[in-house]
Amino acid sequence: MSQAICQLIAKELSVSTKQVEAAVTLIDDGNTVPFIARYRKEVTGGLDDTQLRTLDSRLSYLRELDERRQTILKSIDEQGKLSAELRAEIDNTDNKTRLEDLYLPYKPKRRTKGQIAIEAGLEPLADLLWNQPSHTPEDAAQQYVDESKGVADSKSALDGARAILMERIAEDADLLEKIRHYLNRHAELSSRVIQGKEQEGEKFKDYFEHDEAINKVPSHRALAMLRGRNEGFLQLTLNADPTNQENARESHCETIIAEHYGVHLSQAPADAWRKQVISWAWRIKVSMHMETELMGALKERSEVDAITVFATNLKDLLMAAPAGPKATLGLDPGLRTGCKVAVVDTTGKVLTTETIYPHPPQKQYDKSAQVIEQLVRQYNVDLIAIGNGTASRETDSFAADVIKRGNLKVQKIIVSEAGASVYSASELAAKEFPNMDVSLRGAVSIARRLQDPLAELVKIDPKSIGVGQYQHDVSQTMLAKRLDAVVEDCVNAVGVDVNTASAALLTRVAGLSSTLAQNIVDYRDENGRFEARTTLKKVARLGPKAFEQCAGFLRIMNGKNPLDASSVHPEAYPVVKTIAEKTGRKVQTIIGDSSFLKSINAIDYTDETFGLPTVTDIIRELDKPGRDPRPEFKTATFAEGVNKISDLEPGMVLEGVVSNVANFGAFVDIGVHQDGLVHISALTDKFVADPREVVKAGDIVKVKVMEVDAARKRIGLSMRLNDEPGQDNRPCRGSSQKPRESRGGQRQHNPRQDAGNNAMGGAFAAAFAKAKK
């Protein structure tokens, strides 16, 4: 089946089967995705890391499917019921749901009413009435009455025959596929509040009476309703016939069943009985099965969307611009407990820590100012990083005053402190700072994450960084796997200085386990800095395979070989040596010589081992060795005097930082301790299907305040600065500016859409705010 799997994946990725087969071989040989994407382009035909991640995921799914397929084939064969047609159908199935549908009639289960009826000899009666409705059910059933078999009267016989047919209908794979297709296109998800829970479940108010096509429910609304159900406030049901009148007794799915079997109901003696069989089969068997399945599919689909949102935001956050190697003073703001202070040098090493109390109730303003000024001067601090939690704006104003008073040449920046408290109390932090108070570790983390967000954030469980939606409601295994992949790709895209990296950062390098990462740190501590990549081979348990995978992503600055500071893999050093020899240059003089490198024809240096993609990459890397793919460092400037929600007024234009992007819009930190929401319709004048087309986490944007609800801590923002508060400025699909209007000139409101727009700020906003804290 491996050939078939590769062909299927190739079709899905729109690449050749040969490319997929090569990638599968590399993965099976223990190669990591970052390594394959960067250093095996010739082998895979240039598959990138995104394609490889998808390939790896689908490969796992299809191999699990194939394993299940073999188990099912064996089970049916042992029952002596495996026909050639059934085997072919099972072999050709590439979907787990369809596979299980085919297995339903043969799946071992406890004795059912249908099986008991078959054992009582009632199957001929069921077939007779189903296929020849001219027979009167009661008369035909009399011939099957046999108390010794448990059939006491004609009613018992008809009940047994009905049970046989109901189970037959409920286990018909082709019929289930037809009904599933219909429901996916037409069914609605209905949400109703559980009586008596209205007040307690207020946060789910938007879903107290909500109906929406199941194929159009966005992930954030689906997860909100599912959470409401799990917490006991909402009841969710599947309405298979939303267009039918409420009192309609027959579902269209019953018509589908009748048509599937060619049953034409008229006035034949057995037609009323056959109609009852169909109705009961739908209502008792099939509808319940389908509701469970479609609800499960909706949850799974929503989880995938939510995890994708989280992964995208996490990548943007990890790849945020680093301030670089500058001495930094970290301030973890606080009121009653004071502000925690930590100064780190250009490498992130902690120089000193303090606690100051500039705010109420202590009000030691002048004393605190003296401490900060002294630290800035003593340690030549370049940057002040201020956490964006409680009292951040007050602390920001305090820092600005200190800088002004002392005429200090230092820049202050507000930094997201999401996850800092989690890191402070972690085992990793305790190991890194065994003698430091937990509260002070947060200040260190805030300072370091300004210098290099990636290097510091890898120490925190990605789920604790708080840039997702409903992250606690999704599959934690699937979430962790996806987020770990994002972290790994980001770390390897940037590269790691092996002489300064923490064990936590090294663990994320391709080919390195947590044990190997710690062994590298231990070797460094015992023997001093690494002077060459080849020295890594002396690290305990770091064998040839691990070295092959990690070497290209580890940098050695100012080492013996200048190529060790680049992303050129040691295995490709001979290519650079050949370029130097053929051009009569030394390797160190080639590096950074753009005009010379542009004159080189890459194809002249290819051979059987190193093809054109690799040689081209090498020349590009030699031009700008160790270049950082992250953007240039920029900061947002929060408005003076706007420190809390009560300071906001509709119409204000402010600068802020995008803190999170969801399917329905973007949250923006404007410096008032509560992020505002720019709905997807207010991101731009044009229709936007995905907010990430316009913004990403970490972007600095200008927004206009449209609405302020201080009681519910909701702030409505717009990135369309021409919008006026109080007006409906939403663009419609297919229009660049104007909202849709009816013939009478009034905007046509879609109640269901409006409910969704209102719902976005409900349970999710509350959960997001809680997660950020």
N, C-alpha and C positions, 0 to 999 in steps of 0.2 A: 504493500500500500504506500510505501515511501515515495515512489514515483508519482502516484496519483496525488498525494499530499503536496508535493512540490509543484505539480502542474496547477493545482487549485490555487495555491498561494501566489504563484506567478501571475495567474489571471487576475487575482484580486489586486495585486500591486502594479499591474500593467508592466511587468518586466518579463524577461525570458526565463524559461524553466532552468536553463543552464546557470543563470545567476543565483537562483534560489537554491539549487542543488549545491553550488559552491559554498553559499553562506551556511546552509544546514551542516555541511561537512565541517566547516570551521567551528561552528557552535558546538557540535558534537565532540570535537577534539579539544574542547575546553577553552576556546578563545573567547574573550569578552567583546561585547558590542562596540565599546569605544576603540579597542584595538583593531577590530575588523574594519570599522568605518574609516579609521585614519590610515592604517598601514597595510591593508589588503585590498585596495581599490581595484588592482588588476584582476585579482581572483574573483571578486564579486561583480565586476563590471561597474563599479562606482556606486554601489548601494550606500545611502547615507544612514546616519544613526536612527533617524525617525523610521525609515523603511525597515531597518534591521530590528528595531524594537517591535514593530508591528508583525514582522515575519516571525520573530521569536515567540510572540504571544499566540499567534495563529498556529504555529507549529505545536506548541504545548496543547492547545485546544483540540487540534485534529488528531494528535497522537492519543490523547485521552479518549476521543471519540472512537478511534480505531480499536483501542483496547476494550472499550465497552462493546463495540461491534462484535469482536471475537467472542466475548463472554456470552452475548446474546445468541450468536450463531450456534455455539456449543450447547447452550441450554435447550434451544428449539430442536437441534439435531438429536440430542439425548431423548427428547420426547417422541422422536420419530415423525415429526411434523414439518421438517425443513424441505420444502419443495424447491425446485430449481428457480421458479419465478420469485418466491419469497427471498431466497438467497440473493438473487440479482438485485431485488429492490433494496435489501439491507445493505448490500455492497455499494450501491450507488448513492446512498444517503450521506449528505455532508452536514446534517443538522441533528443535534442531540434530541430536540423535541420530536422530530419526525421518527427518529430511531426508536424512541420510547413508545411512540404511538404504534409502530409496527409490532413491538414486543408485547403490547398490552394483552392480546388474546392468549398469549403463551406464558405470561408471567406467573410463576408459582404464587398462589395466594390461598388464603383460608377458604373453605367451602362456602360458596355463595348460594343464594336462592336459585340462581340460574343453573348452577352445577347440580344442586340437589334435584331440581326439576328434570334435568337431563337424565340423571341416574334413575329417576322414577319413570322414565320412558315417555316424557311429555314433549320431546323435541319434534316428533312427527306431527303432533297436534299444532305446535307453534308454526311449523312450515306450511301446513295445510291452510290454516286461517290467514296467514300472511300472504300466501301466493294465490289462494283460491277463495276470495271473499264471498263467493256464492253460497258457501256453507254457513249454516246457522251455528254460532259459537256454542250455545248451550247443548244443542243436539250432538255436535261433533265431540264435545267434551265428555259426554256420557260414556263413550266407548273407552275412555281412559281412567274411569273411576276404579280405583283398586286400593282398598284400605290397607292391604299388606305392604303397599309401596308408599303409604302415607298420603294417598289421594282419596280423601273421604267423600267428596262430591264433585259435581261439575264446576262449582265455583273454585275449588282448590285446583282443579285441573287447569282452568283458564288463568288463574293467578300464576301458576307455575309456567305456563306457556308464555305469559306476558313477561315474566322475569327473564326467561331465556332470550326473548327478542330484545328486551331493554339492554341486557348486557352485550348482546351482539352489536347493537347500535352504538353503545358507548365505547366499544373497542374497535370500531371500524376506522382505521387510520386515514383512509381517503375522505371519509365523511368528516372526521374531525378537522382535517385540513381545510375543507370547504367552509365549515362553520367558523373556524379560527380566522380565515381570510375575511369573512363577512363581518365578524365582530371587530376585527382590527380596523376596518374601514368605517363602521357605523355605530358601534357601541359607545355609550357614555359612562364616565365615572361619576357616580353620585355621592356627594358628601353631605351628611346631616348631623347636627349636634345631638348628642345623647341627652334625652330629656332629663332636666335637673342639673346639667353640667354647664349651663350657659355662662354663669358668672365665673365659675372656677376655670373654665377654658376660654376666657376672654381673648387670649392671644391668638386663638384660632377662629375668631369671629368671622373673618372673611370666608370661612369654609363651612359655616353653620348651615347654609343652604346653597350648595354650589354644584353645578352640573357642567361637565366639559367632555368633549370628544376625547376618548382615551388615546387616540393616536396624535393628539395635539397638546396634551398636557405637558408643559415644560418641566424640566427636572426639579426646579426649586419648588414649584407648586405641588408636584407629586410627592416629594419628600416631606413637605410641610403637612400634607393631608395624612400621609402614612405615620408621621410622628404623632399627629393628633389622635389617630386611631390607637397607636401603641400606648399613648398616655391615658386612654380611656375617655376622650372627649368627643371623638367623631366616630361615626359609623360609615363605612365605605361599602358601596355595592356597585355591581355592574349592571347597567340598564341596557339590555340587548336590543330594545326596540324603542328608542327615544322619540321616533316620529309617530308611533302608534298612539292612539288615545289611551288614557289612563285605564279605562275599563275594558280595553281590548283583551280578549281571553286567549287569543292565539298569537304566538311569537312567530316572526318570519323564519326563525331557525327551524321551526316545525315544518314549514314549507320546504326548507332546504333538505330536511331528512326525507320527507315524502318523495321529493323529486329525485333524490339520490338513489332511492330504491325503486323508482318507477311506480310508486303507489298513487293511484288516482281514486280519491275518495268520492263516492256517490251515494246511492241508496242501497248498495248490496248488503245482505244480512250481516256480514262481518265487518263492514266499514266503520261502524261506531266503535267496535272493539279495537280495530286497527288504529283509528284516530286516537283512542285512549292510550294505546301502546306508545305511539309517537309522542303524545303530549307528556306522558309520564317519563319517557326516556329523556326528553329534553329537560324537563323541570327537575327531576330527581337525580339524574345521572350526569348528563352532558353539561348543563348550565353550571352546576357546581364545580365540575372539573375545569371548565373553561374560565370561570371567574377566578379560581385559584391560580390557574396558569397565567392568565393575562395580567392579573395583579402582580404576580411574581415577575413577569416579563417587564412590566412598567417599572417596578422597583429596580430591577437589574439595569434597565436602560437609563433610569434616572441616576443610579449610582455611578454608572460609567461616565455620564455627563458631568456629575458633580466632581468626580475624581479628575476628570480632564480639566475642569475649571481650576481645581486646587493645584494640579501639576503645572498648568500654564502660569498661574500666579507665582508659584514657588520658583519656577525657572526665572521669571522676571526679577524676583526679589534676590535670588542668589547671584544673578548676573548683573546686579545693580553696580553702578560705577563706584570703584574704591577711591577713597581720598588719598590712599598711598601711604608710603612710609614717613609719616609725620608724627612728631610727639603730640600726644592727645590727652586731654583731660576729660574723663567721663563723669557726668553728673546724673545720678539716678534720683529724680525729684521726690520729695515727700514733704508733708506738713508736720504733723505731730512727731513723727520719728526722725525728722530731719532729712537733709539731702546727703546721699552717699557720694563720696568723691574718690576717684582713682586716676592716677597719672601713669600712662604707659609710654615707653620710648618708641622709637621708629620701628622696632621689630615686634612691638606688642608686649615687651617685658614690663611687668609691674614695678614702678619705681617707688610709689608711696600711696597710702590711702588715708582718708579723713572722713569725718562726719561734721556737717555744718548745719546751723539752724537759722536760716535767714527769714523764715516765714512764721506766722502765728502757729502755736501759742508762745513759743520762746522769744521770737522777734530779735534774734541776735544778728541783726542785719550788718552793722558795721564790722563786727568781729568776723563774720562769715566772709565779707568782701575782702578783708585783709588777708584771710587764709588763701582765697582763690588767687588774688593778685600775687601773693608771695610764691605760690606753687607755679604759676605761669612764668614768672621771672626766673625762679630757681631752676626749672627743668626745661626752659626754652620751649614752652608749649606753643604749637602752631594752631591747634584746633581744640574747640570745646564741644564735646558731643553731649547733648541734653536729651534724656529719654522723654518720650511723648506721653507718659502716663500722668497720674494725678500730680497736680501742681507744676506741670511742665511749662505752661505759659508764664506763671509767676516766676519760675526759675529762669526762664528765658529772659524776662525783663530784668531780673536781678543780674544775670550774666552781662547783659547789655550795659547796665549801669556800671558794673565793675570795669568793663573794657573802656568805657568812656572816662570814668574817674581816673584810671591809671594810664590812660592813653596807650593801651596795650595793643601790640601788633598780633592780634589773634582773631580767628574767625569762629563764630558759634553756629552750630547746626543742630536742628531738631532731628533726632534719630528714632526710628521705630524700636520700641523695646519689647515687641511681641516675643514671648518665649524666654525672656531674660530671667524671669523668676523661676521658670522651670529648670533652666540651666543651672542657676545658682544653687538649687537644692539637689542637683543630680550627683550621681556617683562620680561622673567624670570631673565635675567642678571640684568635688571634695578631694579627688586625687591630684588635680592640678594646683589647688590652693588649700592644702590640708590645715594650715594654721590661720586662714582668713575667715572672718565672720561671713555667714551666708549672705547677709544684706549687702556687703561690700563687693561680693563677686558680681552682682548685677551691674555695678558701675564699671567694672573692668570689661564686662561683656559689651556694654554700650560703647565704650571707647574703642574697643577693638573692631566692632562691627562697622564703625565709621571708616576705619583704616582699610579693612578688607571684609565686606559683608559675607562673602563666600567662606573664607577661612573660619569665621566665627560661627556662622549659622549652621555649619555642618555638625557642630557639637550638640545641636538641639534636635530632638525628635521632630521631623518635619511636620507632624500633626499638631505640634504645639506652637507653631509659628503663626497660626491663625489667619491664613489667607484662603480658606476654603469655604464651601457652603455645605451645611449639614454633614460635616466630616465625621461626626460621631454616629451617624445613622447608616453609613455605608459599610460595605464589607471591609473590615480592618485589614484583612490579609491582602486583598486586592489593592487597597489604598497604600499600604506600606510598600508593596512591591513596585507600584507605579512611582511613588515619591522617591524611593531609593534609586530607581532608574534615572529620575530627573537629576538628583543630586550627583550621581556618578557621572552622567553626561556633562553636567556643568563643571565639575571639578576637573575632569580630563580635558575639557575644551580650553580651560584657562591654563592648566599645568600647575605643578606644585614644586616649590623650592624645598628640596629634600633636607636642607640644613636648618630650616626654620619652622617647617610644618609640624603641627601637633599630630599625635597618634590618630586623633579623630579625623583629621583631614587626610592623612595618609591612607587610612582605612578605605576611603572612597576612591582611591586610585585603582585603575584597572589592574587586576591580578593580585592585589594585596588584600589579605584578610586582616582582621583586627590583631591577630597574633603576629603576623609579619610586620604590620605597621609598628607595633610596640617594640618588636625586635630591632627595627631600624632606629627608633628613638634611643633604645638602650645602647646600641652599637655607637651611635653618635655621642651619647653621654660618656661612654667609656673611652672612645678613641679620638674624639674631636670631630670636626667637620669632615664631610665627604669631599675629596678633591677630584674624584672621577666617578663616572657612572659604573665603571667596571668594579669599583670597590663594593658596590651593593651585593656582588656575588659572595662576599665574605660574611654577609649577615646570616645569622642562624636560620635554617630552613627555607631560605630564599633560593630556590632552585632555578634551573634553566628556563622552565616554562613561566614561572612567576616573573623572572627578569625580562623575558621577551615581552610579556604583557605590559609591565609597568615602566620599563626604562624610558620609553619615548615621552612619557608624561611627567617624569621627574626631572627637575632642573637643578643644575649645579652652577651657581653664579661664581664667576672669577675662579673657575677651576683650572686644571691642567690642560684640558681640551676645550677650546671655545665652543665646539659643537654641543658640549654637554649642557649649555645654557639655552639650547634651542629645542624645537620639537622634532628635529631630525633624529630618527631612530638609530641607535648604534649599529644595527645591521646594515644601515645605508651609508655609513661613514665612507666606505670605499668609493661611492659615487662622487662624494665631495673631493676625495683625494684625487680621483681621476680628473675631475674638472680642473683642480689646481695644477696637476702635472702637465696636462695638455695645454694649458694657457700660460705656463711658466710663472705661476703665482703661488704664494703661500696661503694656506687655508685662512689664517687670521686676517689677511688683507682682502680676501674675497668678501667676507661677511660685512654686510652693510653697504657695499659698493653697488648702488642701484644701476648706474649707467653700464657698468661692466656686466652685471647679471642680466640686464635686458638684452644685451648683445649675444648672449649664449642661446644656442638652439638646443632645446631640451632633448630632442630626438637623437642627437649625436651621442648622448650618454646613456641611452637605454640598452638593455641586454635581456637575456632570458629571465633574469631574476627581477630586475627593476624596469618596469614599463614606463610609458609616457606619463600617466597620472602621478606616479611616485616621484619621478625626476622633476616634474613641474612643481609639485609641492615642495620639494627640497630647495629648488631655486627661489621660490617665493619666500620660504622660511629664511634662507640666507640673506635675503634683502632686508627683512625686518625680524631678526631672531627673537623668539620668546615674546612676540607681540601679544598683547592682551585683547581678547575679542570684546571686552566689556566697554561700554560707552564712556565718554568723558565725564568727570565728576562735576555735578551741578547741584545747587540747593534751591529750595523754595524760600521765599520771604513771607512770613506771616504778617498780617496787618497789625500795626500797633493799636493797642486799646481794644482789640477783639480777642478776648480770652475765654469767654464762656458763651453758652447758647443765648443768654439774655442780652448779650452785646450785639447779636445779629439783627439785621433789619432787611426785609425784602428789598431787592434792588442793589444791594452791595455787590461789588465786584472784588473778588479775593483771589489770592494765589494759594494753591494747595498741592498736596502730593497724593496721587492715586494709591490708596492703601490696599484695595482689593477689587477684583473685577468678577462680577457674577453674570449669569446669562441675561439678567434683566437690566443691567446697568453697572455703574462703577461707583465705589465708595471713595470719597475724597476727604483727606485730613486737612482741615482749614485752621487747625490750632485752637479748637474750642472743646477738646476732650470728647467729642462725639462726632464721628464721621458723618458727612452729608452724603446723600445719594443723588447721583445724576442718572435719571432713568434713561434707558437705551434710546428713547425717543428724543432726548434732550442733549445727546452727545454731539450731533451735527445736524445740518439742514437736510441732509440726504437720508434716505431710508437705510438703516443698518440692521443686518441680520444677526451679527455677533459683535458685542461691545469691543472685543479684542481687535476688531478691524480698525478701531479708532484709538484706544488707549491700552496701556498695560500697567501692571503694578510698578510703582516707582516713578512714573511719569510726573512731571511738574506741569500743572495746568491752571488756567484761569477760569473761574466759575462765577456765575451770578446767583445770589441767594434768591430763590423763588418763593419759599414757604418755610416757616419756622413753627414747629409745634413743641414748645419747651416741656409741656406736661408729659408727652410721650417720647421726648428726646428724639424727634425726627426733624431732619433738615433736608429740604428739597432744593437741589441745585440744578443749574443748567450751564452747559458749556457753550450754548448759543447766546452770546452776550447781548444780542438784540431782542431776546425774549423779554416780555414784561410780566412781572408777578401778577397772579390772579387771572391770567388769560390761558386758554387752552392752546398751547403752541406746538402740540405734537404733530409731526409730519405723518403722512399715511404712506402705505406701500405704493411704490410707483410714482410718488410725488417728491419733488425736491424741497418744497417749502409748505405749500398750503394744505391745511387739513381737509379731509373729505367733507363735502357739503351735500345736503339734499336739495331738491328742487326749490324748497322754500328758503334756502339760504342758511339753514341751521346745520350744525355739525351732526352727523349721524353717529350716535353713540352705540357701541356694542357692549351691552351689559356684561357679557362674559369676559370680554377683553378688559373692561374697566375693573371688573372684580379681580382679574389677575394683576392689573397694575396696582390696585390698592393692596392686594395681598402681599406684594413683594416686600412691603415694609413691616409686615406682621411678625410671624414667628421667626423668619430668617434674620430680620434686623435685630431682634432681641437676642437671638442665639449668637449672632456675629459680635454684637457688643460685649456679650458675656465672654466669648472666646478671646477677644482682644484684651480684656482686662486680665 
